[in-house]
Amino acid sequence: MKKIPILVLLLILTASCKNTWSQEDKDAFYQACTGEAATWAGSPDKAKAYCDCVFSKMEKKYPNEEDALEHIDVLAQDTDLVKCKQEIMQK
């Protein structure tokens, strides 16, 4: 599960003092996520679709970035997030 350390790194890189997912935080997440996903996704569209899936599920569970960081261990093992990659790879 190489994705788990990457997810942790992405969240740490996008960390800020804010208690929400600001546009800046989202942009930083997407930049890091799509860059990493491009190494396995096969196309920029698939990389973006993967990151959309991960962010959507993560934001629903943790509406602000601080909560996501506090629950990083849970996110690292979240089967919903793992399913994002599986769905993209099946396309």
Contacts in CASP RR format, 6 or more apart in sequence:
PFRMAT RR
TARGET T0000
AUTHOR 0000-0000-0000
METHOD contacts of the structure
MODEL  1
MKKIPILVLLLILTASCKNTWSQEDKDAFYQACTGEAATWAGSPDKAKAY
CDCVFSKMEKKYPNEEDALEHIDVLAQDTDLVKCKQEIMQK
1 82 0 8 1.000
3 81 0 8 1.000
3 82 0 8 1.000
3 85 0 8 1.000
4 76 0 8 1.000
4 77 0 8 1.000
5 76 0 8 1.000
6 36 0 8 1.000
7 54 0 8 1.000
7 75 0 8 1.000
7 76 0 8 1.000
7 81 0 8 1.000
8 72 0 8 1.000
8 75 0 8 1.000
8 76 0 8 1.000
9 32 0 8 1.000
10 29 0 8 1.000
10 32 0 8 1.000
10 33 0 8 1.000
10 36 0 8 1.000
11 29 0 8 1.000
11 65 0 8 1.000
11 68 0 8 1.000
11 69 0 8 1.000
11 72 0 8 1.000
11 75 0 8 1.000
12 69 0 8 1.000
13 28 0 8 1.000
13 32 0 8 1.000
14 25 0 8 1.000
14 28 0 8 1.000
14 29 0 8 1.000
14 32 0 8 1.000
14 65 0 8 1.000
15 65 0 8 1.000
15 69 0 8 1.000
16 22 0 8 1.000
16 24 0 8 1.000
16 25 0 8 1.000
16 65 0 8 1.000
18 25 0 8 1.000
18 64 0 8 1.000
18 65 0 8 1.000
18 66 0 8 1.000
19 64 0 8 1.000
19 65 0 8 1.000
19 66 0 8 1.000
20 63 0 8 1.000
20 64 0 8 1.000
20 65 0 8 1.000
21 59 0 8 1.000
21 63 0 8 1.000
21 64 0 8 1.000
21 65 0 8 1.000
22 65 0 8 1.000
25 65 0 8 1.000
26 55 0 8 1.000
29 51 0 8 1.000
29 55 0 8 1.000
30 48 0 8 1.000
30 51 0 8 1.000
30 55 0 8 1.000
33 47 0 8 1.000
33 50 0 8 1.000
33 51 0 8 1.000
33 54 0 8 1.000
33 55 0 8 1.000
34 44 0 8 1.000
34 47 0 8 1.000
34 48 0 8 1.000
34 51 0 8 1.000
35 47 0 8 1.000
37 46 0 8 1.000
37 47 0 8 1.000
37 48 0 8 1.000
37 50 0 8 1.000
37 51 0 8 1.000
38 44 0 8 1.000
38 47 0 8 1.000
41 47 0 8 1.000
41 50 0 8 1.000
41 88 0 8 1.000
46 88 0 8 1.000
46 91 0 8 1.000
49 88 0 8 1.000
49 91 0 8 1.000
50 84 0 8 1.000
50 85 0 8 1.000
50 88 0 8 1.000
53 84 0 8 1.000
53 87 0 8 1.000
53 88 0 8 1.000
54 81 0 8 1.000
54 84 0 8 1.000
57 78 0 8 1.000
57 80 0 8 1.000
57 81 0 8 1.000
57 84 0 8 1.000
58 68 0 8 1.000
58 75 0 8 1.000
58 78 0 8 1.000
58 81 0 8 1.000
61 68 0 8 1.000
61 71 0 8 1.000
61 75 0 8 1.000
61 78 0 8 1.000
61 80 0 8 1.000
62 68 0 8 1.000
62 71 0 8 1.000
62 75 0 8 1.000
68 75 0 8 1.000
75 81 0 8 1.000
END
